[in-house]
Amino acid sequence: MVPSTFVPIHQSEHILHERFVDADEAATVLSVHPKTLQRWSRQGVVPAHPIGEGRRKYWRYLVSELEAWLRERTAQTASQAG
């Protein structure tokens, strides 16, 4: 198991720390299957952070990045429809 890793998030004058989540938890945030999320990660579709070397990698995600990606994608879809 890969240990949790934290990165600083600057918000106002406070620094918060956000932990990386695994594919299962990130897939829940996006309402997709974990295998779909892993495929998107390999293809560079979603913001993802590979951990490990070689062909097999563990993918980790920041929920804030996924939420921002989802908002951007939703806005693009809405502007194309309108």
Residue pairs with C-beta under 8 A, 6 or more apart in sequence:
2 51
2 58
2 60
4 19
4 20
5 19
5 20
5 60
6 17
6 18
6 19
6 20
7 17
7 18
7 20
7 62
8 15
8 16
8 17
9 15
9 16
9 17
9 18
9 64
18 62
18 63
18 64
20 49
20 60
20 61
20 62
21 29
21 60
21 61
21 62
21 63
22 58
22 59
22 60
22 61
23 34
23 37
23 38
23 41
23 59
23 61
24 34
25 61
26 34
26 37
26 61
26 63
26 66
27 33
27 34
27 36
27 37
29 63
29 66
29 67
30 37
30 46
30 66
30 70
32 40
37 46
37 59
37 61
38 59
40 46
40 48
41 48
41 50
41 59
46 61
46 66
46 69
47 61
47 62
47 65
47 66
47 68
47 69
48 59
48 60
48 61
49 59
49 60
49 61
49 62
50 57
50 58
50 59
51 57
51 58
51 59
51 60
52 58
